[in-house]
Amino acid sequence: MRRTRAIAVVAAILFASTGTLSAQVRLLTSLPAAIQDTVREAVRSAAPEVVLEFVRHVEVGPPRDLEGIDALVGLDAEWMDRLRGRLVDLVGAGVREPAGLVPFHVDPAGRFLVPWADAYVVVRSPLAYGEGVAPRSVEAMGGADLTDRLVLPEPRLAPSLYVDWIRTPLRAGESANVVFSRLVAVDARVRTWAASFESVIAAVTAAPDETFGIVPASFAAAQRGSVAFEPLEPWSPLRGYAVALLSSSRDRALAARVVEAVLTPEVALRLASRHGLLPGVADAARADLPPFVRPLVGTSSPVDPETERLDAWLDRLDSEVLGQGRYSEGLGIALDLLFGSLFLLVIYWVHRRSVAVDDA
């Protein structure tokens, strides 16, 4: 009897320990692997019994099937509104809003926060160009000297970049046609529309003497000297990374503990110091922040994508811009040749007429 009881106690202890060790939370994320590791460290110190599994989101849009996903940690903020029916009120779930994150977007309905943001930068070869040579604005990228030298992410890979390039001049009073014609001018200079940020880096390093690209700053900083980067002007737009709980979570209380852990100001500072994600304003003066981060903190926020217009804008980019700039550039050259030839013919005809008059 005693032996049976002892075996039962040991089995119960083993079962309890196994249950504790196997407490798994699956997180959907847009964060690169290096940043995932930093988040995993932070959660391990706050909830050592939790095992995190990160699932990368589909680059072209939000995933349709979220079954088995417990929370969203570091997901592109542009897509959050599309998931509104599946997001849980954070306060109602016991998650406290973190202090020191004033510049960053808080969903008015309390369904998600954007505690981190990442600035887009221009990447170039560290060897081929001196300081200040890279085209640091959308206007500069339309210059004729940049033909076949730009590698840009596809609009749906970096929607906040293009939303800002479209919306800012619209708010300044420019017409939509003028805004999109400017983007057509940029499109005429594009060598590659890249489907991933890895592809942007690969294209720049493959042709270091003649290529520029655009990626998030944290992604560029992780390349360990293979590329140099400079900020876009002005210091926006920013790519927001949101945190949320899902109604389909298998253990919402455990998922809420994970969300609480990643929302602490200490984690924000760690991510800023290691990876260049923007921290909260309370940490703005810290000397260990990357230099390019400090001017942004307290003055910038992730681009609010205005989701009701986002699809329409990106559809218009697809139909009226991508590839059309190259076509219009070629058409312009053809028209220049045509009218130049006609002008020469007219000059020749006038000359022949004058010779005929003189002979008469």
C-alpha positions in Angstrom: 0.0 0.0 0.0 2.8 2.4 1.0 4.6 1.5 -2.2 1.5 2.3 -4.3 1.1 5.6 -2.5 4.7 6.5 -3.0 4.5 5.8 -6.7 1.3 7.9 -6.9 3.0 10.8 -5.2 6.0 10.6 -7.5 3.8 10.4 -10.5 1.8 13.4 -9.4 5.0 15.4 -8.8 6.4 14.5 -12.2 3.0 15.3 -13.8 2.9 18.7 -12.1 6.5 19.5 -13.0 5.9 18.4 -16.6 2.8 20.6 -16.8 4.7 23.6 -15.5 7.6 23.1 -17.9 5.2 22.6 -20.8 3.2 25.8 -20.3 3.4 27.1 -23.9 2.2 30.4 -25.3 2.2 30.8 -29.1 2.8 34.4 -30.3 2.2 35.8 -33.8 4.9 38.3 -34.6 6.5 40.4 -37.3 9.8 40.8 -35.3 13.0 39.4 -36.7 14.6 36.4 -34.9 17.1 38.5 -33.0 14.4 40.7 -31.4 12.3 37.6 -30.7 15.2 36.3 -28.6 15.3 39.5 -26.6 11.6 39.2 -25.9 12.0 35.6 -24.9 14.7 36.6 -22.4 12.4 39.2 -20.9 9.5 36.8 -20.5 11.7 34.0 -19.1 12.8 36.3 -16.2 9.2 37.3 -15.5 7.5 33.9 -16.1 10.2 31.2 -16.1 7.7 28.4 -16.5 6.4 29.7 -19.8 7.8 28.4 -23.1 7.3 30.8 -26.0 6.8 29.8 -29.6 6.9 32.6 -32.1 5.0 32.2 -35.4 6.0 34.7 -38.2 3.1 36.4 -39.8 2.5 36.4 -43.5 4.3 39.3 -45.1 1.5 40.4 -47.4 -1.2 40.7 -44.8 -2.7 39.4 -41.6 -3.1 35.6 -41.3 -6.6 34.2 -41.9 -6.2 31.4 -39.4 -5.3 32.3 -35.9 -6.3 29.1 -34.2 -3.7 28.1 -31.7 -2.3 31.6 -31.4 -2.5 33.1 -27.9 -1.3 36.6 -28.4 0.1 39.1 -30.9 3.5 40.4 -29.9 5.3 42.7 -32.3 2.8 42.4 -35.1 2.6 45.1 -37.8 0.3 47.7 -36.4 -1.2 48.4 -39.8 -3.1 45.1 -39.7 -4.5 45.3 -36.1 -7.8 47.0 -37.1 -8.7 44.1 -39.4 -8.5 41.7 -36.5 -10.9 43.8 -34.3 -13.4 41.0 -33.8 -10.7 38.7 -32.4 -9.0 41.0 -30.0 -9.6 41.1 -26.3 -10.0 44.3 -24.2 -6.6 44.5 -22.4 -7.8 46.2 -19.3 -10.7 43.8 -19.0 -8.2 40.9 -19.2 -6.1 42.5 -16.3 -3.3 44.0 -18.4 -2.2 47.4 -17.2 -1.2 50.1 -19.6 2.5 50.7 -19.3 3.9 54.0 -18.1 6.4 56.0 -20.2 5.0 55.0 -23.6 3.1 58.3 -24.3 4.2 58.8 -28.0 2.9 55.5 -29.1 -0.5 54.6 -30.3 -3.1 53.2 -27.9 -6.2 51.7 -29.6 -9.2 53.8 -28.3 -11.1 50.6 -27.7 -8.3 49.3 -25.5 -7.8 46.2 -27.7 -4.1 46.7 -28.4 -1.0 48.9 -27.7 1.9 49.9 -29.9 4.8 50.0 -27.4 7.5 49.9 -30.0 8.2 51.5 -33.3 10.9 51.3 -35.9 12.1 54.0 -38.2 12.6 53.4 -41.9 16.1 54.2 -43.2 18.0 54.3 -46.5 20.6 51.6 -46.8 23.7 51.7 -48.9 27.2 50.2 -49.1 29.5 51.4 -46.3 32.4 51.5 -48.8 30.9 53.0 -52.0 29.6 56.4 -50.8 30.5 59.1 -48.4 28.3 60.8 -45.9 25.1 62.4 -47.1 25.1 60.9 -50.7 22.2 58.6 -50.2 18.8 59.9 -51.4 17.1 60.7 -48.1 13.6 61.8 -49.2 10.9 60.7 -51.7 11.5 63.9 -53.7 15.3 63.1 -54.0 14.4 59.5 -55.1 12.6 60.9 -58.1 15.8 62.4 -59.6 16.8 61.2 -63.0 20.3 60.3 -61.8 18.9 57.4 -59.7 17.4 55.4 -62.6 17.9 51.6 -61.9 19.5 52.4 -58.5 16.6 52.0 -56.1 15.5 48.8 -54.4 12.3 49.4 -52.5 10.1 47.1 -50.5 6.7 46.3 -52.1 4.0 48.6 -50.8 2.2 45.8 -48.9 5.5 44.8 -47.2 5.9 48.3 -45.7 2.5 50.0 -45.9 3.2 52.7 -43.3 6.1 53.9 -45.5 3.8 54.5 -48.5 0.8 55.7 -46.4 3.0 58.5 -45.1 4.3 59.4 -48.5 0.7 59.6 -49.8 -1.1 61.1 -46.8 1.4 63.8 -45.7 1.2 65.8 -49.0 -2.6 65.2 -49.2 -3.0 66.9 -45.8 -0.8 69.7 -47.1 -3.3 70.4 -49.8 -1.7 68.7 -52.8 -4.1 66.8 -55.1 -4.1 63.0 -55.2 -3.0 63.0 -58.9 0.1 65.1 -58.0 1.0 62.8 -55.1 0.7 59.6 -57.3 2.6 61.2 -60.2 5.5 61.8 -57.7 5.4 58.2 -56.8 5.4 57.3 -60.6 8.6 59.3 -60.9 10.1 57.3 -58.1 8.9 54.1 -59.7 10.7 54.9 -62.9 14.0 54.8 -60.9 13.3 51.4 -59.2 15.5 48.5 -60.1 13.6 46.0 -57.9 10.4 46.0 -55.9 11.5 43.6 -53.2 9.2 41.0 -51.5 11.2 41.0 -48.3 13.7 43.1 -46.4 16.2 40.4 -46.8 15.9 40.8 -50.6 16.5 44.6 -50.2 19.8 44.0 -48.4 20.9 41.3 -50.8 20.3 43.6 -53.8 22.2 46.4 -52.2 25.2 44.2 -51.3 25.1 42.6 -54.8 25.6 46.0 -56.5 27.3 48.1 -53.8 28.5 50.8 -56.2 25.1 51.7 -57.6 22.2 50.7 -55.4 20.2 52.1 -52.5 17.4 50.5 -50.5 14.8 51.1 -47.8 14.4 48.9 -44.7 13.5 49.3 -41.0 16.4 50.6 -38.9 16.6 47.6 -36.6 16.8 45.3 -39.6 19.7 47.4 -41.1 21.5 47.6 -37.7 21.5 43.8 -37.5 23.6 43.4 -40.7 26.9 43.9 -38.8 28.5 46.4 -41.1 27.5 44.9 -44.4 25.4 48.0 -45.0 25.4 51.6 -43.8 22.2 53.5 -43.2 20.9 57.0 -43.0 17.5 58.3 -41.8 14.7 59.3 -44.2 13.8 62.9 -44.1 11.8 63.9 -42.2 12.2 61.4 -39.4 9.1 59.5 -40.3 7.3 57.4 -41.1 7.6 54.7 -38.4 6.7 51.1 -38.6 4.6 50.2 -35.5 4.7 46.9 -33.7 1.6 46.1 -31.7 0.7 43.9 -28.7 -2.7 42.3 -28.2 -4.6 39.3 -26.7 -6.7 37.0 -28.8 -10.1 35.7 -27.9 -9.1 32.3 -29.1 -6.2 32.0 -26.6 -6.1 28.6 -24.9 -5.0 30.1 -21.6 -5.9 33.8 -21.5 -4.5 34.4 -18.0 -1.1 32.9 -19.0 -1.1 34.9 -22.3 -1.9 38.1 -20.2 1.2 37.4 -18.1 3.3 37.3 -21.2 1.8 40.5 -22.5 2.4 42.2 -19.2 6.1 41.1 -19.3 6.8 42.5 -22.8 5.1 45.8 -22.0 7.4 46.8 -19.1 9.5 49.9 -19.7 12.6 47.8 -19.0 11.9 45.6 -21.9 11.2 48.7 -24.1 14.7 50.1 -23.2 16.4 46.7 -23.8 14.8 46.5 -27.2 15.9 50.1 -28.0 19.4 49.5 -26.8 20.0 46.2 -28.6 17.8 46.6 -31.7 17.0 50.3 -32.3 13.2 50.0 -31.5 12.0 53.2 -30.0 11.6 53.1 -26.2 9.2 55.1 -24.0 9.7 58.8 -23.3 10.8 58.0 -19.7 14.0 56.5 -21.2 14.6 59.2 -23.8 17.7 60.6 -22.1 19.5 57.3 -21.5 23.0 57.4 -22.7 23.0 53.8 -23.8 20.4 54.4 -26.5 21.6 54.2 -30.1 22.2 57.8 -31.3 19.7 57.7 -34.1 16.9 56.7 -31.7 17.2 59.6 -29.2 15.9 62.4 -31.5 12.8 60.4 -32.3 11.6 59.6 -28.8 8.9 61.9 -27.6 8.3 63.5 -31.0 7.2 60.7 -33.2 4.6 58.0 -33.3 3.8 55.1 -35.6 1.8 56.0 -38.6 -2.0 55.6 -38.0 -2.8 53.7 -41.2 -6.4 54.9 -41.6 -7.4 51.4 -42.4 -10.5 52.4 -44.3 -8.3 54.1 -46.9 -5.3 51.8 -46.7 -6.5 49.2 -49.2 -7.7 51.8 -51.7 -4.3 53.6 -51.6 -2.3 50.4 -52.0 -4.6 49.2 -54.8 -4.0 52.5 -56.6 -0.3 52.1 -56.1 -0.5 48.6 -57.6 -2.6 49.7 -60.6 -1.3 53.2 -61.4 2.3 53.3 -60.1 4.2 50.0 -60.0 5.7 49.5 -63.4 4.0 52.6 -64.9 6.9 54.9 -64.1 9.2 52.7 -66.2 6.7 52.7 -69.0 6.2 56.5 -68.9 9.9 57.0 -68.8 10.3 54.9 -71.9 7.4 56.7 -73.6 9.0 60.0 -72.7 12.3 59.0 -74.3 10.4 57.7 -77.4 8.4 61.0 -77.7 11.7 63.0 -77.3 13.2 61.0 -80.2 10.1 61.4 -82.3 9.7 65.1 -81.9 13.5 65.5 -82.2 13.3 63.7 -85.6 10.3 65.8 -86.7 12.2 69.0 -85.8 15.2 67.9 -87.8 12.9 67.1 -90.8 11.3 70.5 -90.5 14.7 72.2 -90.5 15.8 70.1 -93.5 12.6 71.0 -95.3 13.0 74.7 -94.6 16.6 74.5 -95.8 15.6 72.7 -99.0 12.9 75.3 -99.7 15.4 78.2 -99.2 17.9 76.5 -101.5 15.1 76.1 -104.1 14.1 79.7 -103.8 17.7 80.9 -104.2 18.2 78.7 -107.4 15.0 80.1 -108.9 
